[in-house]
Amino acid sequence: MEALNHFLVQQPLHILGVAGIFLMAWALFKPRTKGLLVPALVWLGYAAWEWIVLVKTPEADIRVDLLLIWPLVLMAMLWPIFRAFFPGRSASPESDNGDNHA
């Protein structure tokens, strides 16, 4: 956890790099993983927030805001990855028309 703290806290460029990775993944796999744009935008928002905190209060030692931000970023990141590799069953019109051709 300490390494994650040093990598992300007051490091908006590192966070921007993570957002860039998600943007590249979204651009490369766009037909299959439309949801990868969501974590990219969340990471961009987090980078902007860290930049604001760094500019306004660079001496901030206790970051209670991260108790809310990190779980949100984690959920926004893991859910689209999970959905990309384990897509749900989509209901096709042929299977739901009530006709059973046996």
DSSP file (Angstrom, degrees, kcal/mol; ACC not computed):
  #  RESIDUE AA STRUCTURE BP1 BP2  ACC     N-H-->O    O-->H-N    N-H-->O    O-->H-N    TCO  KAPPA ALPHA  PHI   PSI    X-CA   Y-CA   Z-CA
    1    1 A M     >        0   0    0      0, 0.0     4,-2.3     0, 0.0     5,-0.1   0.000 360.0 360.0 360.0 -33.4    0.0    0.0    0.0
    2    2 A E  H  >  +     0   0    0      2,-0.2     4,-2.3     1,-0.2     5,-0.2   0.888 360.0  50.9 -64.5 -38.5    2.9    2.3    0.7
    3    3 A A  H  > S+     0   0    0      2,-0.2     4,-1.9     1,-0.2    -1,-0.2   0.902 110.3  49.2 -65.9 -40.5    4.2    1.9   -2.9
    4    4 A L  H  > S+     0   0    0      2,-0.2     4,-2.2     1,-0.2     5,-0.4   0.896 109.8  52.8 -63.6 -40.0    0.8    2.7   -4.3
    5    5 A N  H  X S+     0   0    0     -4,-2.3     4,-2.0     1,-0.2    -2,-0.2   0.921 110.9  45.6 -61.0 -46.0    0.7    5.8   -2.0
    6    6 A H  H  < S+     0   0    0     -4,-2.3    -1,-0.2     1,-0.2    -2,-0.2   0.823 114.7  49.3 -68.7 -30.3    4.1    7.0   -3.3
    7    7 A F  H  < S+     0   0    0     -4,-1.9    -2,-0.2    -5,-0.2    -1,-0.2   0.853 125.4  22.5 -77.1 -34.6    3.1    6.3   -6.9
    8    8 A L  H >< S+     0   0    0     -4,-2.2     3,-1.7    -5,-0.1     2,-0.3   0.840  94.8  90.8-105.3 -39.4   -0.3    8.1   -6.8
    9    9 A V  T 3< S-     0   0    0     -4,-2.0    41,-0.0    -5,-0.4    54,-0.0  -0.457 111.5  -7.3 -72.4 126.3   -0.5   10.7   -4.0
   10   10 A Q  T 3  S+     0   0    0     -2,-0.3    -1,-0.3     1,-0.1     3,-0.1   0.790 109.0 108.5  58.5  33.1    0.6   14.1   -5.2
   11   11 A Q    X>  +     0   0    0     -3,-1.7     4,-1.9     1,-0.1     3,-0.6  -0.556  33.3 163.9-131.5  68.2    1.7   12.6   -8.5
   12   12 A P  H 3> S+     0   0    0      0, 0.0     4,-2.3     0, 0.0     5,-0.1   0.797  76.0  57.6 -61.6 -27.5   -0.8   13.8  -11.1
   13   13 A L  H 3> S+     0   0    0      2,-0.2     4,-1.7     1,-0.2     5,-0.1   0.874 105.5  49.8 -70.8 -35.3    1.5   12.9  -14.0
   14   14 A H  H <> S+     0   0    0     -3,-0.6     4,-1.7     2,-0.2    -1,-0.2   0.921 112.6  47.5 -64.5 -42.9    1.6    9.2  -12.9
   15   15 A I  H  X S+     0   0    0     -4,-1.9     4,-2.2     1,-0.2    -2,-0.2   0.888 109.1  53.9 -66.1 -38.9   -2.1    9.2  -12.6
   16   16 A L  H  X S+     0   0    0     -4,-2.3     4,-2.2     1,-0.2    -1,-0.2   0.853 105.2  55.4 -62.8 -34.6   -2.4   10.8  -16.1
   17   17 A G  H  X S+     0   0    0     -4,-1.7     4,-1.9     2,-0.2    -1,-0.2   0.892 106.3  49.7 -64.5 -40.0   -0.2    7.9  -17.3
   18   18 A V  H  X S+     0   0    0     -4,-1.7     4,-1.9     2,-0.2    -2,-0.2   0.910 110.3  50.8 -64.8 -41.6   -2.6    5.4  -16.0
   19   19 A A  H  X S+     0   0    0     -4,-2.2     4,-2.4     1,-0.2    -2,-0.2   0.894 108.0  53.7 -61.0 -39.8   -5.4    7.2  -17.7
   20   20 A G  H  X S+     0   0    0     -4,-2.2     4,-2.5     2,-0.2    -1,-0.2   0.871 104.8  53.9 -62.9 -37.8   -3.4    7.2  -20.9
   21   21 A I  H  X S+     0   0    0     -4,-1.9     4,-2.4     2,-0.2    -1,-0.2   0.924 110.7  46.0 -63.0 -44.1   -3.0    3.4  -20.7
   22   22 A F  H  X S+     0   0    0     -4,-1.9     4,-2.5     2,-0.2    -2,-0.2   0.876 111.5  52.2 -67.2 -36.5   -6.8    3.0  -20.4
   23   23 A L  H  X S+     0   0    0     -4,-2.4     4,-2.3     2,-0.2    -2,-0.2   0.909 110.9  47.5 -64.4 -40.9   -7.3    5.4  -23.3
   24   24 A M  H  X S+     0   0    0     -4,-2.5     4,-2.5     2,-0.2    -2,-0.2   0.913 112.1  49.7 -65.7 -42.0   -4.9    3.4  -25.5
   25   25 A A  H  X S+     0   0    0     -4,-2.4     4,-2.4     1,-0.2    -2,-0.2   0.902 111.5  49.4 -63.2 -40.1   -6.6    0.2  -24.5
   26   26 A W  H  < S+     0   0    0     -4,-2.5    -2,-0.2    10,-0.2    -1,-0.2   0.913 112.3  47.6 -64.3 -42.2  -10.0    1.7  -25.3
   27   27 A A  H >< S+     0   0    0     -4,-2.3     3,-0.5     1,-0.2    -2,-0.2   0.877 115.6  44.9 -67.8 -37.2   -8.7    2.9  -28.7
   28   28 A L  H 3< S+     0   0    0     -4,-2.5    -2,-0.2     1,-0.2    -1,-0.2   0.884 125.4  29.6 -73.9 -38.8   -7.2   -0.5  -29.5
   29   29 A F  T >X S+     0   0    0     -4,-2.4     4,-2.9    -5,-0.2     3,-0.8  -0.049  78.0 137.2-112.4  30.8  -10.1   -2.7  -28.4
   30   30 A K  T <4  +     0   0    0     -3,-0.5    -1,-0.2     1,-0.3    -2,-0.1   0.839  68.2  52.1 -52.3 -45.2  -12.9   -0.3  -29.1
   31   31 A P  T 34 S+     0   0    0      0, 0.0     3,-0.3     0, 0.0    -1,-0.3   0.883 121.3  32.1 -62.9 -34.2  -15.4   -2.7  -30.7
   32   32 A R  T <4 S+     0   0    0     -3,-0.8     2,-0.4     1,-0.2    -2,-0.2   0.831 125.3  36.8 -90.9 -34.2  -15.1   -5.2  -27.8
   33   33 A T    ><  +     0   0    0     -4,-2.9     3,-1.3    -7,-0.2    -1,-0.2  -0.589  53.5 153.5-127.3  70.4  -14.5   -3.0  -24.8
   34   34 A K  G >  S+     0   0    0     -2,-0.4     3,-1.4    -3,-0.3     4,-0.2   0.796  72.2  69.5 -64.1 -26.9  -16.5    0.2  -25.0
   35   35 A G  G >  S+     0   0    0      1,-0.3     3,-1.0    -3,-0.2    -1,-0.2   0.591  75.4  81.3 -71.4 -10.5  -16.5    0.3  -21.2
   36   36 A L  G <> S+     0   0    0     -3,-1.3     4,-1.2     1,-0.3    -1,-0.3   0.640  79.6  69.2 -71.7 -11.1  -12.7    1.0  -21.0
   37   37 A L  H <> S+     0   0    0     -3,-1.4     4,-2.3     2,-0.2    -1,-0.3   0.833  90.6  62.5 -71.5 -31.1  -13.5    4.7  -21.7
   38   38 A V  H <> S+     0   0    0     -3,-1.0     4,-2.4    -4,-0.2     5,-0.2   0.957 105.1  42.4 -61.9 -53.3  -15.1    5.0  -18.2
   39   39 A P  H  > S+     0   0    0      0, 0.0     4,-2.8     0, 0.0     5,-0.2   0.862 112.0  56.6 -64.7 -30.1  -12.0    4.2  -16.2
   40   40 A A  H  X S+     0   0    0     -4,-1.2     4,-2.1     2,-0.2    -2,-0.2   0.931 110.5  43.7 -62.3 -43.7   -9.9    6.4  -18.5
   41   41 A L  H  X S+     0   0    0     -4,-2.3     4,-2.3     2,-0.2    -1,-0.2   0.874 113.1  51.5 -69.7 -36.5  -12.2    9.3  -17.7
   42   42 A V  H  X S+     0   0    0     -4,-2.4     4,-2.4     2,-0.2    -2,-0.2   0.925 110.9  47.9 -65.2 -43.5  -12.3    8.5  -14.0
   43   43 A W  H  X S+     0   0    0     -4,-2.8     4,-2.4     2,-0.2    -2,-0.2   0.878 110.3  52.5 -64.7 -36.8   -8.5    8.4  -13.9
   44   44 A L  H  X S+     0   0    0     -4,-2.1     4,-2.2    -5,-0.2    -1,-0.2   0.917 110.1  48.4 -62.8 -41.9   -8.4   11.7  -15.8
   45   45 A G  H  X S+     0   0    0     -4,-2.3     4,-2.3     1,-0.2    -2,-0.2   0.897 110.9  50.3 -63.4 -40.0  -10.7   13.2  -13.2
   46   46 A Y  H  X S+     0   0    0     -4,-2.4     4,-2.7     2,-0.2    -2,-0.2   0.890 108.7  52.3 -65.8 -38.7   -8.5   11.8  -10.4
   47   47 A A  H  X S+     0   0    0     -4,-2.4     4,-2.1     2,-0.2    -2,-0.2   0.907 110.1  48.6 -62.9 -41.1   -5.4   13.3  -12.1
   48   48 A A  H  X S+     0   0    0     -4,-2.2     4,-2.3     2,-0.2    -2,-0.2   0.910 111.2  50.4 -64.3 -41.3   -7.1   16.7  -12.2
   49   49 A W  H  X S+     0   0    0     -4,-2.3     4,-2.6     1,-0.2    -2,-0.2   0.924 110.4  48.8 -62.7 -44.5   -8.1   16.4   -8.6
   50   50 A E  H  X S+     0   0    0     -4,-2.7     4,-2.6     1,-0.2    -1,-0.2   0.877 110.1  52.0 -63.6 -36.9   -4.6   15.5   -7.5
   51   51 A W  H  X S+     0   0    0     -4,-2.1     4,-2.3     2,-0.2    -1,-0.2   0.921 110.3  48.2 -64.9 -42.7   -3.2   18.4   -9.5
   52   52 A I  H  X S+     0   0    0     -4,-2.3     4,-3.0     2,-0.2     5,-0.3   0.926 113.3  47.3 -62.5 -44.8   -5.7   20.8   -7.7
   53   53 A V  H  X S+     0   0    0     -4,-2.6     4,-2.5     1,-0.2     7,-0.2   0.906 112.0  51.1 -62.8 -41.1   -4.8   19.4   -4.3
   54   54 A L  H  < S+     0   0    0     -4,-2.6    -1,-0.2    -5,-0.2    -2,-0.2   0.883 116.1  40.7 -64.0 -38.8   -1.1   19.7   -5.2
   55   55 A V  H  < S+     0   0    0     -4,-2.3    -2,-0.2    -5,-0.2    -1,-0.2   0.918 123.6  36.2 -76.0 -44.6   -1.5   23.3   -6.2
   56   56 A K  H  < S+     0   0    0     -4,-3.0    -3,-0.2     1,-0.2    -2,-0.2   0.895 135.4  13.8 -80.2 -41.1   -3.8   24.5   -3.4
   57   57 A T    ><  +     0   0    0     -4,-2.5     3,-1.7    -5,-0.3    -1,-0.2  -0.581  62.7 161.9-136.9  73.3   -2.6   22.5   -0.5
   58   58 A P  T 3  S+     0   0    0      0, 0.0    -1,-0.1     0, 0.0    -4,-0.1   0.720  77.4  59.7 -67.1 -18.8    0.9   21.0   -1.2
   59   59 A E  T 3  S+     0   0    0     -3,-0.1     2,-0.3    -5,-0.0    -5,-0.1   0.354  72.1 135.3 -90.2   7.0    1.5   20.4    2.6
   60   60 A A    <   +     0   0    0     -3,-1.7     3,-0.1    -7,-0.2    -3,-0.1  -0.401  21.6 168.5 -62.7 116.6   -1.6   18.2    3.0
   61   61 A D        +     0   0    0     -2,-0.3     2,-0.7     1,-0.2    -1,-0.2   0.832  64.0  53.1 -96.0 -42.2   -0.5   15.2    5.1
   62   62 A I        -     0   0    0      1,-0.0     2,-0.8     3,-0.0    -1,-0.2  -0.869  66.3-171.1-102.7 115.8   -3.8   13.6    5.9
   63   63 A R    >   +     0   0    0     -2,-0.7     3,-1.0     1,-0.2     4,-0.3  -0.749  16.9 164.8-111.3  83.7   -5.9   12.9    2.8
   64   64 A V  T >  S+     0   0    0     -2,-0.8     3,-1.5     1,-0.2     4,-0.4   0.782  72.0  71.2 -68.0 -27.3   -9.3   11.8    3.9
   65   65 A D  T >> S+     0   0    0      1,-0.3     4,-2.4     2,-0.2     3,-1.1   0.791  86.9  65.1 -59.9 -27.8  -10.6   12.4    0.3
   66   66 A L  H <> S+     0   0    0     -3,-1.0     4,-1.9     1,-0.3    -1,-0.3   0.733  86.8  69.7 -69.9 -21.1   -8.6    9.3   -0.8
   67   67 A L  H <4 S+     0   0    0     -3,-1.5    -1,-0.3    -4,-0.3    -2,-0.2   0.775 112.9  30.3 -65.5 -24.3  -10.9    7.1    1.3
   68   68 A L  H <> S+     0   0    0     -3,-1.1     4,-1.5    -4,-0.4    -2,-0.2   0.802 120.5  51.4 -96.8 -41.0  -13.6    7.9   -1.2
   69   69 A I  H  X S+     0   0    0     -4,-2.4     4,-2.8     1,-0.2     5,-0.3   0.938 105.1  52.6 -67.4 -49.5  -11.6    8.4   -4.3
   70   70 A W  H  X S+     0   0    0     -4,-1.9     4,-2.6     1,-0.2    -1,-0.2   0.898 109.7  47.0 -61.8 -43.7   -9.6    5.2   -4.3
   71   71 A P  H  > S+     0   0    0      0, 0.0     4,-2.6     0, 0.0    -1,-0.2   0.904 114.1  49.3 -63.9 -36.6  -12.5    2.8   -4.0
   72   72 A L  H  X S+     0   0    0     -4,-1.5     4,-2.6     2,-0.2    -2,-0.2   0.923 112.9  46.2 -65.1 -43.4  -14.4    4.7   -6.7
   73   73 A V  H  X S+     0   0    0     -4,-2.8     4,-1.5     2,-0.2    -1,-0.2   0.905 112.7  51.2 -64.5 -41.1  -11.4    4.6   -9.0
   74   74 A L  H  X S+     0   0    0     -4,-2.6     4,-2.8    -5,-0.3     5,-0.3   0.927 112.7  44.6 -63.3 -45.2  -10.9    0.9   -8.2
   75   75 A M  H  X S+     0   0    0     -4,-2.6     4,-2.1     1,-0.2    -2,-0.2   0.913 112.9  51.1 -65.8 -41.6  -14.5    0.0   -9.0
   76   76 A A  H  < S+     0   0    0     -4,-2.6    -1,-0.2    -5,-0.2    -2,-0.2   0.766 116.3  43.2 -66.2 -23.8  -14.6    2.1  -12.1
   77   77 A M  H  X S+     0   0    0     -4,-1.5     4,-1.0    -5,-0.2    -2,-0.2   0.881 116.5  42.4 -87.9 -43.3  -11.4    0.3  -13.2
   78   78 A L  H  X S+     0   0    0     -4,-2.8     4,-2.8    -5,-0.2     5,-0.2   0.867 105.6  60.4 -77.6 -36.7  -12.2   -3.3  -12.4
   79   79 A W  H  X S+     0   0    0     -4,-2.1     4,-2.7    -5,-0.3     5,-0.2   0.939 107.3  43.6 -62.0 -48.9  -15.8   -3.5  -13.5
   80   80 A P  H  > S+     0   0    0      0, 0.0     4,-2.0     0, 0.0    -1,-0.2   0.870 114.0  52.0 -64.6 -33.2  -15.1   -2.7  -17.2
   81   81 A I  H  X S+     0   0    0     -4,-1.0     4,-1.7     2,-0.2    -2,-0.2   0.936 111.5  46.7 -65.4 -43.8  -12.1   -5.0  -17.2
   82   82 A F  H  X S+     0   0    0     -4,-2.8     4,-2.2     1,-0.2    -1,-0.2   0.923 113.5  48.3 -61.1 -45.0  -14.3   -7.8  -15.8
   83   83 A R  H  < S+     0   0    0     -4,-2.7    -1,-0.2     1,-0.2    -2,-0.2   0.805 107.8  56.4 -67.2 -29.1  -17.0   -7.1  -18.4
   84   84 A A  H  < S+     0   0    0     -4,-2.0    -1,-0.2    -5,-0.2    -2,-0.2   0.880 117.4  32.9 -69.8 -37.0  -14.5   -7.1  -21.2
   85   85 A F  H  < S+     0   0    0     -4,-1.7    -2,-0.2     1,-0.2    -1,-0.2   0.691 129.4  35.6 -93.9 -20.0  -13.2  -10.5  -20.4
   86   86 A F  S  < S-     0   0    0     -4,-2.2    -1,-0.2    -5,-0.2    -2,-0.1  -0.598  78.8-172.0-131.0  71.5  -16.5  -12.0  -19.1
   87   87 A P        -     0   0    0      0, 0.0    -3,-0.1     0, 0.0     3,-0.1  -0.362  24.8-116.3 -67.0 144.1  -19.3  -10.5  -21.2
   88   88 A G        -     0   0    0      1,-0.1     2,-0.4    -5,-0.1    -5,-0.0  -0.263  35.7 -89.0 -73.2 164.0  -22.8  -11.2  -20.1
   89   89 A R        -     0   0    0      1,-0.0     2,-0.4    -2,-0.0    -1,-0.1  -0.612  41.5-147.7 -74.8 128.2  -25.3  -13.2  -22.1
   90   90 A S        -     0   0    0     -2,-0.4     2,-0.5    -3,-0.1    -1,-0.0  -0.805  17.8-117.8 -97.6 140.1  -27.2  -10.9  -24.4
   91   91 A A        -     0   0    0     -2,-0.4    -1,-0.0     2,-0.0     3,-0.0  -0.631  28.8-152.0 -77.2 121.9  -30.8  -11.8  -25.2
   92   92 A S    >>  -     0   0    0     -2,-0.5     4,-1.0     1,-0.1     3,-0.7  -0.713  18.9-125.9 -93.7 147.1  -31.1  -12.4  -28.9
   93   93 A P  T 34 S+     0   0    0      0, 0.0     3,-0.3     0, 0.0     4,-0.2   0.815 108.0  59.1 -62.0 -29.6  -34.5  -11.8  -30.6
   94   94 A E  T >4 S+     0   0    0      1,-0.2     3,-0.6     2,-0.2     5,-0.2   0.847 106.3  46.3 -68.5 -33.4  -34.5  -15.3  -32.0
   95   95 A S  T <4 S+     0   0    0     -3,-0.7     3,-0.3     1,-0.2    -1,-0.2   0.664 112.7  49.0 -85.3 -16.1  -34.3  -17.0  -28.7
   96   96 A D  T 3< S+     0   0    0     -4,-1.0    -1,-0.2    -3,-0.3    -2,-0.2   0.209  79.1  95.7-109.1  15.8  -37.0  -14.9  -26.9
   97   97 A N  S <  S-     0   0    0     -3,-0.6    -1,-0.2    -4,-0.2     3,-0.1   0.501  93.4-116.7 -87.6  -0.4  -39.8  -15.1  -29.5
   98   98 A G  S    S+     0   0    0     -3,-0.3     2,-0.6     1,-0.3    -3,-0.1   0.324  74.5 125.7  88.9  -8.7  -41.5  -18.0  -27.8
   99   99 A D        -     0   0    0     -5,-0.2     2,-0.7     2,-0.0    -1,-0.3  -0.746  43.1-162.5 -86.7 123.1  -41.1  -20.4  -30.7
  100  100 A N        -     0   0    0     -2,-0.6     2,-1.1    -3,-0.1    -5,-0.0  -0.907   1.6-167.2-106.4 107.9  -39.4  -23.6  -29.7
  101  101 A H              0   0    0     -2,-0.7    -2,-0.0     1,-0.2     0, 0.0  -0.786 360.0 360.0 -94.9  94.4  -38.2  -25.4  -32.7
  102  102 A A              0   0    0     -2,-1.1    -1,-0.2     0, 0.0    -2,-0.0   0.423 360.0 360.0-103.3 360.0  -37.3  -28.9  -31.4
